Amino acid sequence: GICELQPNEENRIMLCCEELAYNIFKYSADKDCRHFFDIRITDLEKQIEVRIKDAGKPFNPIVHAEKTSLKDLENGADVHLGLQLVNTLCNHMSHKYMFGLNVTVLLFDVRKTN
């Protein structure tokens, strides 16, 4: 069947989509436009690809997913724990800003069930 996933795999993908959608709203709030975004999920042979496009201001989640030190947390620095979680839960994350769109791609290695 199409996209036959174990519940833990579904949860990983949903958590990542929710976090990236939250960031689109949060970091596009000051842009004078409506918040349109597109999420496409593609069932590849051994992976699930999630492609998220939005017309918000340029925002590279990979830069913000870098590890934060305990000192940063203690000092109240603007840390992105959710993006760190996304980076941990997916197997690969890439980002491009082109033609006025953020395009973020997440790849998840999954085991198919027969």
All heavy atoms as an XYZ file, in Angstrom:
922
protein
N       0.808     -1.181      0.000
C       0.000      0.000      0.000
C       0.857      1.253      0.000
O       2.069      1.219      0.133
N       0.199      2.367     -0.146
C       0.880      3.648     -0.210
C       1.089      4.176      1.201
O       0.173      4.193      2.011
C       0.058      4.644     -1.046
C      -0.055      4.131     -2.474
C       0.675      6.032     -1.010
C      -0.977      4.940     -3.340
N       2.302      4.616      1.504
C       2.638      5.249      2.786
C       2.233      4.406      3.979
O       1.647      4.896      4.929
C       2.019      6.639      2.899
S       2.972      7.901      2.072
N       2.516      3.120      3.939
C       2.245      2.274      5.095
C       3.365      2.499      6.099
O       4.492      2.063      5.893
C       2.155      0.810      4.680
C       0.954      0.510      3.815
C       0.892     -0.935      3.372
O       1.744     -1.738      3.792
O      -0.018     -1.259      2.599
N       3.026      3.188      7.182
C       4.024      3.557      8.172
C       3.648      3.012      9.535
O       2.472      2.862      9.859
C       4.140      5.083      8.264
C       4.534      5.820      6.991
C       4.413      7.315      7.218
C       5.935      5.451      6.569
N       4.652      2.753     10.326
C       4.439      2.408     11.721
C       4.018      3.674     12.463
O       4.378      4.780     12.061
C       5.737      1.841     12.322
C       6.227      0.565     11.666
C       5.248     -0.579     11.860
O       4.654     -0.726     12.924
N       5.070     -1.382     10.825
N       3.271      3.540     13.551
C       2.830      4.735     14.300
C       3.986      5.643     14.733
O       3.861      6.870     14.669
C       2.106      4.149     15.514
C       1.622      2.814     15.041
C       2.688      2.321     14.093
N       5.123      5.074     15.138
C       6.252      5.922     15.553
C       6.828      6.705     14.374
O       7.282      7.835     14.535
C       7.333      5.100     16.251
C       7.994      4.081     15.342
O       7.381      3.549     14.418
N       9.259      3.794     15.604
N       6.785      6.129     13.170
C       7.251      6.843     11.987
C       6.296      7.975     11.632
O       6.717      9.073     11.283
C       7.406      5.873     10.807
C       8.505      4.839     11.034
C       8.466      3.701     10.028
O       7.395      3.442      9.438
O       9.507      3.063      9.840
N       4.994      7.717     11.724
C       3.999      8.758     11.479
C       4.180      9.916     12.460
O       4.120     11.082     12.066
C       2.585      8.194     11.631
C       2.158      7.267     10.530
C       0.778      6.687     10.776
O       0.041      7.194     11.656
O       0.429      5.710     10.090
N       4.402      9.578     13.732
C       4.589     10.613     14.751
C       5.815     11.472     14.476
O       5.775     12.692     14.637
C       4.683      9.991     16.141
C       3.356      9.471     16.633
O       2.301      9.902     16.177
N       3.405      8.526     17.551
N       6.924     10.844     14.070
C       8.139     11.603     13.742
C       7.861     12.623     12.650
O       8.231     13.784     12.749
C       9.250     10.664     13.223
C      10.132     10.073     14.231
C      11.363      9.420     13.627
N      11.135      8.610     12.438
C      12.023      8.427     11.481
N      13.197      8.999     11.537
N      11.766      7.670     10.441
N       7.196     12.174     11.601
C       6.912     13.041     10.455
C       5.956     14.164     10.854
O       6.177     15.332     10.526
C       6.376     12.205      9.276
C       7.478     11.265      8.771
C       5.861     13.106      8.156
C       7.013     10.190      7.822
N       4.900     13.831     11.594
C       3.920     14.841     12.010
C       4.545     15.879     12.933
O       4.291     17.076     12.792
C       2.722     14.182     12.694
C       1.824     13.437     11.734
S       1.186     14.470     10.381
C       0.292     15.706     11.289
N       5.377     15.457     13.882
C       6.043     16.407     14.782
C       6.902     17.389     13.998
O       6.902     18.593     14.277
C       6.899     15.664     15.807
C       6.156     15.018     16.960
C       7.105     14.111     17.750
C       5.555     16.074     17.874
N       7.619     16.892     13.026
C       8.489     17.760     12.217
C       7.668     18.739     11.385
O       8.003     19.927     11.305
C       9.397     16.918     11.327
S      10.641     15.992     12.247
N       6.585     18.258     10.775
C       5.721     19.149      9.985
C       5.108     20.231     10.864
O       5.070     21.403     10.477
C       4.622     18.353      9.292
S       5.201     17.319      7.941
N       4.642     19.858     12.046
C       4.041     20.831     12.958
C       5.056     21.891     13.382
O       4.739     23.080     13.423
C       3.479     20.135     14.192
C       2.219     19.352     13.917
C       1.737     18.555     15.108
O       2.310     18.676     16.219
O       0.770     17.791     14.935
N       6.262     21.488     13.689
C       7.286     22.443     14.123
C       7.647     23.399     12.991
O       7.772     24.613     13.208
C       8.535     21.713     14.613
C       9.650     22.630     15.045
C       9.290     23.564     16.192
O       8.444     23.209     17.029
O       9.860     24.670     16.255
N       7.815     22.883     11.787
C       8.164     23.762     10.663
C       7.001     24.695     10.319
O       7.230     25.872     10.001
C       8.610     22.947      9.460
C       9.956     22.246      9.650
C      10.267     21.345      8.470
C      11.076     23.232      9.864
N       5.767     24.208     10.401
C       4.610     25.078     10.155
C       4.544     26.178     11.217
O       4.281     27.346     10.906
C       3.323     24.262     10.142
N       4.810     25.836     12.466
C       4.835     26.827     13.546
C       5.870     27.914     13.249
O       5.604     29.105     13.422
C       5.144     26.142     14.876
C       5.433     27.122     15.988
C       4.395     27.800     16.624
C       6.742     27.380     16.383
C       4.661     28.712     17.633
C       7.011     28.287     17.391
C       5.963     28.953     18.011
O       6.236     29.858     19.001
N       7.038     27.513     12.796
C       8.090     28.485     12.486
C       7.717     29.383     11.313
O       8.079     30.554     11.293
C       9.424     27.777     12.229
C      10.132     27.453     13.510
O      10.638     28.338     14.190
N      10.146     26.188     13.876
N       6.987     28.846     10.351
C       6.532     29.669      9.231
C       5.654     30.797      9.762
O       5.843     31.960      9.412
C       5.775     28.816      8.192
C       6.745     27.890      7.457
C       5.029     29.708      7.201
C       6.075     26.811      6.627
N       4.709     30.462     10.631
C       3.835     31.492     11.200
C       4.612     32.461     12.089
O       4.444     33.667     12.000
C       2.696     30.866     12.000
C       1.641     30.257     11.138
C       1.440     28.889     11.138
C       0.852     31.034     10.306
C       0.465     28.319     10.341
C      -0.125     30.480      9.500
C      -0.315     29.109      9.521
N       5.469     31.924     12.916
C       6.199     32.763     13.876
C       7.129     33.754     13.180
O       7.154     34.934     13.508
C       7.005     31.884     14.826
C       7.779     32.663     15.866
C       8.513     31.736     16.819
C       9.305     32.541     17.826
N      10.059     31.672     18.730
N       7.897     33.296     12.213
C       8.921     34.146     11.619
C       8.442     34.902     10.388
O       9.170     35.717      9.849
C      10.181     33.338     11.324
C      10.823     32.904     12.618
C      10.667     31.609     13.096
C      11.538     33.806     13.388
C      11.221     31.220     14.306
C      12.089     33.439     14.591
C      11.926     32.149     15.043
O      12.460     31.778     16.246
N       7.217     34.647      9.966
C       6.658     35.419      8.854
C       5.674     36.471      9.342
O       5.101     37.193      8.542
C       5.940     34.486      7.873
O       6.843     33.581      7.309
N       5.490     36.548     10.624
C       4.458     37.425     11.189
C       4.664     38.890     10.823
O       3.709     39.629     10.686
C       4.417     37.268     12.706
N       5.910     39.309     10.639
C       6.148     40.717     10.339
C       6.148     41.005      8.846
O       6.279     42.142      8.431
C       7.467     41.188     10.966
C       8.669     40.437     10.432
O       8.493     39.362      9.832
O       9.794     40.918     10.623
N       5.976     39.984      8.011
C       5.919     40.202      6.571
C       4.502     40.592      6.186
O       3.532     40.002      6.647
C       6.345     38.941      5.811
C       6.460     39.179      4.328
C       7.098     38.022      3.626
C       7.196     38.383      2.148
N       7.807     37.354      1.367
N       4.379     41.618      5.367
C       3.074     42.151      5.001
C       2.465     41.317      3.871
O       2.388     41.741      2.728
C       3.209     43.621      4.586
C       1.860     44.287      4.388
O       0.879     43.816      5.000
O       1.796     45.261      3.625
N       2.067     40.108      4.208
C       1.398     39.246      3.236
C       0.663     38.155      3.993
O       0.845     37.981      5.193
C       2.388     38.628      2.256
S       3.420     37.345      2.977
N      -0.151     37.426      3.283
C      -0.815     36.294      3.904
C       0.186     35.153      4.029
O       1.148     35.076      3.290
C      -2.001     35.859      3.064
C      -3.068     36.922      3.039
C      -4.246     36.438      2.288
N      -5.253     37.488      2.266
C      -6.385     37.389      1.647
N      -6.679     36.307      0.977
N      -7.241     38.373      1.670
N      -0.085     34.268      4.955
C       0.832     33.168      5.223
C       0.400     31.915      4.467
O      -0.366     31.109      4.968
C       0.903     32.885      6.720
C       1.274     34.077      7.513
N       2.537     34.600      7.505
C       0.557     34.873      8.317
C       2.585     35.648      8.286
N       1.392     35.855      8.791
N       0.876     31.798      3.251
C       0.580     30.629      2.451
C       1.760     29.677      2.515
O       2.910     30.097      2.431
C       0.336     31.009      0.987
C      -0.906     31.825      0.790
C      -0.818     33.178      0.565
C      -2.151     31.221      0.834
C      -1.959     33.939      0.381
C      -3.295     31.973      0.651
C      -3.197     33.339      0.433
N       1.471     28.405      2.684
C       2.533     27.411      2.578
C       1.950     26.125      2.033
O       0.745     25.895      2.065
C       3.271     27.210      3.902
C       2.455     26.662      5.031
C       2.416     25.312      5.283
C       1.752     27.514      5.870
C       1.678     24.806      6.332
C       1.024     27.015      6.923
C       0.980     25.652      7.157
N       2.830     25.305      1.512
C       2.458     24.071      0.846
C       3.294     22.954      1.438
O       4.520     23.091      1.535
C       2.729     24.214     -0.667
C       2.380     22.967     -1.433
O       1.216     22.544     -1.384
O       3.280     22.415     -2.092
N       2.655     21.874      1.851
C       3.368     20.702      2.355
C       3.039     19.531      1.438
O       1.871     19.202      1.239
C       2.972     20.357      3.809
C       3.317     21.508      4.740
C       3.661     19.066      4.256
C       2.892     21.294      6.184
N       4.079     18.949      0.871
C       3.917     17.772      0.005
C       4.672     16.610      0.643
O       5.839     16.749      1.004
C       4.517     18.027     -1.376
C       3.999     19.265     -2.038
C       2.981     18.971     -3.047
N       2.402     20.223     -3.508
C       1.897     20.381     -4.675
N       1.908     19.402     -5.527
N       1.344     21.530     -5.006
N       3.999     15.487      0.731
C       4.612     14.276      1.270
C       4.653     13.250      0.150
O       3.618     12.935     -0.448
C       3.828     13.748      2.484
C       3.813     14.812      3.583
C       4.440     12.448      2.984
C       2.949     14.474      4.773
N       5.855     12.765     -0.138
C       6.042     11.818     -1.228
C       6.569     10.503     -0.667
O       7.543     10.483      0.092
C       7.048     12.369     -2.265
O       6.596     13.650     -2.705
C       7.161     11.438     -3.458
N       5.932      9.422     -1.052
C       6.329      8.078     -0.636
C       7.345      7.555     -1.644
O       6.983      7.171     -2.760
C       5.083      7.188     -0.585
C       5.368      5.796     -0.050
O       6.460      5.560      0.490
O       4.464      4.935     -0.174
N       8.617      7.607     -1.274
C       9.678      7.076     -2.120
C       9.900      5.605     -1.757
O       9.294      5.089     -0.825
C      10.952      7.892     -1.940
C      10.805      9.402     -2.195
C      12.075     10.131     -1.805
C      10.449      9.657     -3.645
N      10.787      4.937     -2.457
C      10.967      3.508     -2.237
C      11.344      3.175     -0.796
O      10.749      2.303     -0.176
C      12.023      2.959     -3.196
C      12.138      1.451     -3.133
C      13.100      0.899     -4.172
O      13.305      1.548     -5.213
O      13.647     -0.185     -3.921
N      12.338      3.872     -0.241
C      12.794      3.572      1.112
C      12.720      4.774      2.043
O      13.166      4.719      3.175
C      14.229      3.044      1.089
C      14.374      1.713      0.389
C      15.796      1.223      0.425
C      15.901     -0.107     -0.301
N      17.271     -0.629     -0.271
N      12.165      5.860      1.541
C      12.106      7.086      2.323
C      10.767      7.782      2.108
O      10.098      7.555      1.108
C      13.209      8.071      1.908
C      14.608      7.601      2.211
C      15.635      8.615      1.732
O      15.531      9.136      0.628
N      16.610      8.899      2.570
N      10.443      8.627      3.066
C       9.342      9.570      2.912
C       9.986     10.939      2.775
O      10.843     11.319      3.578
C       8.393      9.547      4.131
C       7.736      8.180      4.295
C       7.357     10.661      4.025
C       6.796      7.776      3.188
N       9.589     11.680      1.739
C      10.096     13.030      1.533
C       8.992     14.018      1.888
O       7.869     13.894      1.413
C      10.510     13.249      0.089
C      10.985     14.677     -0.172
C      11.167     14.972     -1.644
O      10.163     15.273     -2.322
O      12.321     14.899     -2.106
N       9.321     14.976      2.737
C       8.409     16.058      3.077
C       9.019     17.335      2.530
O      10.151     17.693      2.874
C       8.205     16.167      4.605
C       7.339     17.361      4.943
C       7.603     14.882      5.160
N       8.272     18.005      1.660
C       8.744     19.258      1.037
C       7.787     20.366      1.460
O       6.594     20.297      1.200
C       8.763     19.107     -0.478
C       9.314     20.298     -1.228
C       9.419     19.984     -2.715
N      10.291     18.846     -2.945
C      11.574     18.932     -3.295
N      12.133     20.112     -3.466
N      12.286     17.851     -3.493
N       8.338     21.353      2.154
C       7.528     22.466      2.651
C       7.998     23.741      1.970
O       9.176     24.084      2.022
C       7.650     22.591      4.180
C       7.179     21.296      4.842
C       6.851     23.788      4.686
C       7.371     21.242      6.326
N       7.048     24.433      1.331
C       7.340     25.707      0.667
C       6.503     26.784      1.330
O       5.329     26.567      1.624
C       6.984     25.654     -0.818
C       7.778     24.669     -1.618
C       7.324     24.699     -3.068
C       8.025     23.630     -3.881
N       7.560     23.641     -5.270
N       7.116     27.949      1.546
C       6.355     29.075      2.066
C       6.886     30.365      1.472
O       8.040     30.448      1.059
C       6.393     29.116      3.597
C       7.719     29.577      4.151
O       7.888     30.797      4.338
O       8.592     28.723      4.401
N       6.004     31.362      1.433
C       6.337     32.653      0.839
C       6.719     33.678      1.902
O       6.652     34.870      1.656
C       5.156     33.164      0.017
N       7.122     33.217      3.054
C       7.541     34.128      4.116
C       8.931     34.686      3.857
O       9.554     34.424      2.825
N       9.433     35.445      4.828
C      10.776     35.983      4.679
C      11.786     34.832      4.711
O      11.486     33.751      5.225
C      11.066     37.011      5.767
C      11.207     36.458      7.151
C      11.512     37.588      8.123
C      11.769     37.022      9.514
N      12.109     38.046     10.466
N      12.967     35.035      4.145
C      13.968     33.965      4.146
C      14.251     33.484      5.563
O      14.522     34.281      6.460
C      15.209     34.625      3.541
C      14.685     35.763      2.738
C      13.458     36.243      3.472
N      14.131     32.189      5.780
C      14.395     31.592      7.085
C      14.937     30.198      6.852
O      14.222     29.322      6.367
C      13.127     31.531      7.943
C      13.359     30.923      9.303
C      13.902     31.681     10.321
C      13.050     29.600      9.549
C      14.127     31.128     11.575
C      13.274     29.033     10.801
C      13.804     29.806     11.805
N      16.203     29.997      7.171
C      16.845     28.701      6.989
C      16.803     27.933      8.305
O      17.529     28.260      9.238
C      18.287     28.892      6.523
C      18.966     27.581      6.190
O      18.527     26.513      6.610
N      20.040     27.659      5.441
N      15.956     26.898      8.413
C      15.846     26.167      9.670
C      17.112     25.402     10.037
O      17.340     25.122     11.210
C      14.673     25.211      9.427
C      14.608     25.060      7.954
C      15.070     26.359      7.382
N      17.943     25.109      9.053
C      19.167     24.360      9.339
C      20.115     25.194     10.184
O      20.714     24.698     11.142
C      19.840     23.896      8.035
C      18.913     22.936      7.300
C      21.192     23.246      8.316
C      19.345     22.603      5.901
N      20.253     26.470      9.865
C      21.125     27.365     10.628
C      20.665     27.423     12.079
O      21.471     27.405     13.006
C      21.139     28.777     10.005
C      21.861     29.764     10.901
C      21.773     28.743      8.628
N      19.348     27.456     12.280
C      18.799     27.579     13.625
C      18.714     26.245     14.348
O      18.399     26.212     15.539
C      17.431     28.248     13.565
C      17.505     29.638     13.026
N      17.999     30.688     13.752
C      17.184     30.142     11.810
C      17.957     31.788     13.029
N      17.481     31.476     11.834
N      18.969     25.145     13.654
C      18.916     23.823     14.277
C      20.258     23.405     14.851
O      20.385     22.312     15.373
C      18.438     22.784     13.255
N      21.250     24.285     14.749
C      22.552     23.948     15.307
C      22.435     23.772     16.809
O      21.585     24.365     17.455
C      23.565     25.048     14.975
C      23.839     25.152     13.502
C      24.730     26.341     13.162
O      24.990     27.175     14.038
O      25.134     26.424     12.002
N      23.293     22.969     17.351
C      23.226     22.667     18.777
C      23.423     23.922     19.616
O      24.236     24.772     19.312
C      24.258     21.609     19.143
C      23.949     20.278     18.512
C      24.912     19.236     18.952
C      24.515     17.901     18.326
N      25.395     16.839     18.679
N      22.650     23.986     20.662
C      22.718     25.091     21.603
C      23.375     24.590     22.877
O      23.082     23.501     23.342
C      21.294     25.600     21.921
O      20.671     25.969     20.699
C      21.329     26.775     22.855
N      24.225     25.404     23.444
C      24.893     25.011     24.675
C      23.989     25.248     25.874
O      23.034     26.019     25.829
C      26.196     25.801     24.840
O      25.906     27.150     25.144
N      24.312     24.611     26.968
C      23.596     24.814     28.216
C      23.701     26.271     28.656
O      22.742     26.850     29.168
C      24.151     23.880     29.297
C      23.467     23.940     30.655
C      21.977     23.636     30.532
C      24.124     22.973     31.619
N      24.839     26.874     28.387
C      25.038     28.284     28.748
C      24.049     29.179     27.991
O      23.494     30.122     28.556
C      26.474     28.699     28.442
C      26.827     30.080     28.923
C      28.307     30.361     28.714
C      28.645     31.721     29.276
N      30.061     32.029     29.156
N      23.819     28.883     26.706
C      22.838     29.642     25.927
C      21.451     29.542     26.560
O      20.736     30.531     26.668
C      22.771     29.137     24.482
C      24.025     29.446     23.689
O      24.721     30.410     24.026
O      24.297     28.698     22.725
N      21.086     28.326     26.980
C      19.783     28.130     27.605
C      19.674     28.905     28.910
O      18.660     29.536     29.195
C      19.535     26.645     27.854
C      19.309     25.772     26.631
C      19.305     24.311     27.015
C      18.018     26.145     25.948
N      20.725     28.851     29.715
C      20.728     29.544     31.003
C      20.663     31.056     30.838
O      20.080     31.749     31.661
C      21.970     29.161     31.808
C      21.946     27.729     32.290
C      23.270     27.290     32.898
O      24.273     28.025     32.776
O      23.306     26.206     33.498
N      21.262     31.571     29.775
C      21.291     33.017     29.540
C      20.051     33.523     28.803
O      19.956     34.698     28.493
C      22.546     33.410     28.758
C      23.799     33.219     29.571
O      23.767     33.291     30.802
N      24.909     32.957     28.903
N      19.114     32.628     28.511
C      17.882     33.036     27.844
C      18.077     33.413     26.388
O      17.299     34.197     25.850
N      19.102     32.867     25.755
C      19.335     33.156     24.333
C      18.159     32.633     23.508
O      17.421     31.744     23.935
C      20.640     32.501     23.869
N      17.965     33.210     22.326
C      16.898     32.772     21.428
C      17.302     31.428     20.834
O      17.983     31.366     19.814
C      16.680     33.816     20.323
C      15.484     33.474     19.447
O      14.626     32.682     19.886
O      15.415     34.000     18.328
N      16.913     30.368     21.515
C      17.278     29.022     21.070
C      16.095     28.410     20.333
O      14.947     28.778     20.536
C      17.710     28.124     22.244
C      18.958     28.663     22.895
C      16.605     27.992     23.264
N      16.393     27.496     19.473
C      15.379     26.863     18.626
C      15.363     25.364     18.918
O      15.783     24.556     18.092
C      15.671     27.140     17.157
C      15.661     28.599     16.821
N      14.513     29.256     16.450
C      16.635     29.522     16.835
C      14.790     30.529     16.231
N      16.070     30.714     16.463
N      14.866     25.020     20.093
C      14.858     23.613     20.483
C      13.989     22.771     19.562
O      14.313     21.627     19.266
C      14.392     23.470     21.933
C      15.309     24.100     22.983
C      14.695     23.949     24.365
C      16.686     23.476     22.940
N      12.881     23.349     19.088
C      12.018     22.607     18.168
C      12.725     22.253     16.880
O      12.583     21.148     16.361
N      13.520     23.182     16.367
C      14.265     22.895     15.134
C      15.380     21.895     15.378
O      15.713     21.097     14.505
C      14.808     24.186     14.534
C      13.733     25.119     13.977
C      14.367     26.414     13.483
C      12.942     24.455     12.864
N      15.942     21.913     16.576
C      16.933     20.896     16.916
C      16.271     19.524     16.944
O      16.852     18.533     16.495
C      17.584     21.208     18.256
C      18.493     22.416     18.207
C      19.089     22.733     19.564
O      19.309     21.849     20.366
N      19.357     23.996     19.806
N      15.050     19.485     17.447
C      14.301     18.236     17.465
C      14.030     17.743     16.044
O      14.209     16.565     15.740
C      12.984     18.426     18.223
C      12.081     17.216     18.324
C      12.748     16.127     19.156
C      10.751     17.605     18.938
N      13.616     18.641     15.154
C      13.381     18.277     13.756
C      14.657     17.694     13.151
O      14.630     16.656     12.496
C      12.906     19.492     12.926
C      12.909     19.172     11.430
C      11.522     19.931     13.363
N      15.766     18.352     13.393
C      17.048     17.899     12.853
C      17.406     16.512     13.366
O      18.037     15.726     12.668
C      18.150     18.907     13.192
C      19.388     18.715     12.363
O      19.319     18.366     11.192
N      20.535     18.936     12.976
N      16.999     16.206     14.589
C      17.268     14.894     15.178
C      16.315     13.832     14.648
O      16.719     12.696     14.410
C      17.150     14.981     16.719
O      18.089     15.945     17.194
C      17.438     13.646     17.376
N      15.055     14.191     14.465
C      14.043     13.213     14.068
C      14.094     12.825     12.595
O      13.724     11.715     12.227
C      12.642     13.734     14.394
C      12.294     13.826     15.878
C      10.932     14.460     16.066
C      12.338     12.458     16.524
N      14.518     13.747     11.731
C      14.601     13.393     10.311
C      16.015     12.889     10.011
O      16.940     13.115     10.765
C      14.223     14.570      9.421
S      15.437     15.894      9.330
N      16.144     12.200      8.892
C      17.445     11.665      8.513
C      18.269     12.642      7.698
O      19.483     12.528      7.641
C      17.266     10.355      7.742
C      16.627      9.309      8.615
O      15.417      9.119      8.555
N      17.394      8.668      9.456
N      17.594     13.603      7.064
C      18.308     14.620      6.289
C      17.392     15.822      6.127
O      16.200     15.676      5.884
C      18.702     14.088      4.914
C      19.401     15.101      4.071
N      20.717     15.453      4.280
C      18.963     15.855      3.041
C      21.051     16.387      3.392
N      20.002     16.643      2.638
N      17.978     17.020      6.275
C      17.218     18.250      6.085
C      18.008     19.164      5.170
O      19.212     19.336      5.345
C      16.972     18.940      7.435
C      16.183     20.228      7.319
S      15.533     20.950      8.868
C      16.864     20.824     10.013
N      17.321     19.746      4.172
C      17.966     20.722      3.294
C      17.034     21.919      3.136
O      15.832     21.824      3.375
C      18.304     20.104      1.939
O      17.130     19.696      1.269
N      17.612     23.043      2.735
C      16.833     24.270      2.584
C      17.412     25.116      1.459
O      18.634     25.187      1.292
C      16.849     25.086      3.878
C      16.141     26.400      3.744
N      16.798     27.548      3.379
C      14.848     26.735      3.901
C      15.924     28.543      3.330
N      14.742     28.075      3.631
N      16.509     25.750      0.706
C      16.888     26.736     -0.316
C      15.882     27.869     -0.247
O      14.696     27.639      0.023
C      16.831     26.153     -1.724
C      17.907     25.186     -2.073
C      17.755     24.757     -3.521
C      18.770     23.701     -3.869
N      18.619     23.232     -5.246
N      16.354     29.075     -0.501
C      15.446     30.207     -0.684
C      15.594     30.629     -2.137
O      16.673     31.041     -2.562
C      15.788     31.367      0.253
C      14.782     32.488      0.162
C      13.568     32.395      0.825
C      15.021     33.610     -0.613
C      12.619     33.406      0.733
C      14.085     34.627     -0.716
C      12.887     34.517     -0.037
O      11.954     35.510     -0.128
N      14.523     30.463     -2.917
C      14.604     30.815     -4.332
C      13.238     31.266     -4.833
O      12.203     30.769     -4.379
C      15.123     29.643     -5.151
C      14.354     28.377     -5.056
S      15.227     27.056     -5.882
C      13.906     25.915     -6.128
N      13.252     32.237     -5.726
C      12.038     32.789     -6.322
C      11.041     33.254     -5.255
O       9.840     33.097     -5.396
C      11.379     31.781     -7.265
C      12.294     31.238     -8.309
C      12.630     29.899     -8.325
C      12.865     32.079     -9.260
C      13.482     29.393     -9.283
C      13.718     31.576    -10.230
C      14.039     30.236    -10.236
N      11.583     33.802     -4.155
C      10.735     34.311     -3.083
C      10.103     33.249     -2.206
O       9.171     33.531     -1.458
N      10.604     32.020     -2.280
C      10.058     30.921     -1.485
C      11.138     30.245     -0.662
O      12.249     30.010     -1.139
C       9.430     29.855     -2.393
C       8.209     30.230     -3.201
C       7.853     29.097     -4.155
C       7.037     30.550     -2.295
N      10.790     29.915      0.573
C      11.599     28.987      1.365
C      11.191     27.589      0.941
O       9.995     27.282      0.881
C      11.289     29.143      2.863
C      11.854     30.410      3.438
O      13.063     30.565      3.530
N      10.980     31.329      3.838
N      12.150     26.750      0.643
C      11.867     25.358      0.292
C      12.703     24.488      1.226
O      13.930     24.468      1.144
C      12.217     25.046     -1.183
C      11.899     23.585     -1.493
C      11.484     25.986     -2.127
N      12.021     23.802      2.129
C      12.688     22.926      3.084
C      12.296     21.495      2.759
O      11.106     21.201      2.578
C      12.282     23.276      4.526
O      12.592     24.650      4.772
C      13.024     22.416      5.532
N      13.293     20.620      2.683
C      13.042     19.218      2.370
C      13.568     18.363      3.525
O      14.709     18.518      3.955
C      13.740     18.802      1.050
C      13.536     17.313      0.783
C      13.216     19.636     -0.113
N      12.706     17.488      4.011
C      13.076     16.526      5.047
C      12.974     15.128      4.457
O      12.010     14.823      3.745
C      12.124     16.619      6.244
C      11.920     17.971      6.892
C      10.882     17.859      8.001
C      13.214     18.518      7.425
N      13.946     14.299      4.751
C      13.906     12.891      4.345
C      13.868     12.024      5.588
O      14.618     12.253      6.538
C      15.116     12.531      3.494
C      15.194     13.205      2.126
C      16.508     12.843      1.438
C      14.014     12.810      1.244
N      12.982     11.038      5.569
C      12.840     10.100      6.673
C      13.056      8.695      6.145
O      12.349      8.271      5.216
C      11.434     10.186      7.272
C      11.102     11.518      7.866
C      10.571     12.529      7.074
C      11.314     11.761      9.209
C      10.259     13.761      7.621
C      11.012     12.996      9.760
C      10.481     13.997      8.961
N      14.006      7.990      6.705
C      14.186      6.581      6.364
C      13.082      5.799      7.080
O      12.881      5.972      8.285
C      15.540      6.061      6.823
C      16.691      6.718      6.045
O      16.458      7.227      4.940
O      17.819      6.710      6.565
N      12.363      4.985      6.345
C      11.270      4.219      6.928
C      11.358      2.775      6.488
O      11.915      2.452      5.437
C       9.885      4.803      6.547
C       9.683      6.171      7.156
C       9.713      4.854      5.042
N      10.802      1.917      7.299
C      10.709      0.498      6.945
C       9.288      0.232      6.495
O       8.342      0.513      7.227
C      11.037     -0.394      8.133
C      12.528     -0.413      8.458
C      12.735     -1.137      9.730
N      12.331     -0.143     10.605
C      12.028     -0.060     11.879
N      12.055     -0.855     12.517
N      11.650      0.884     12.608
N       9.134     -0.290      5.319
C       7.803     -0.595      4.797
C       7.294     -1.884      5.417
O       8.056     -2.806      5.689
C       7.840     -0.771      3.269
C       8.339      0.452      2.553
C       7.325      1.546      2.616
C       7.866      2.777      1.931
N       6.922      3.810      1.792
N       5.994     -1.946      5.619
C       5.370     -3.191      6.088
C       4.641     -3.802      4.917
O       4.098     -3.112      4.065
C       4.381     -2.913      7.226
O       3.396     -2.005      6.776
C       5.081     -2.371      8.453
N       4.642     -5.101      4.854
C       3.956     -5.796      3.741
C       2.625     -6.354      4.199
O       2.381     -6.691      5.251
C       4.833     -6.931      3.194
C       6.106     -6.363      2.556
O       6.081     -5.299      1.959
N       7.191     -7.085      2.683
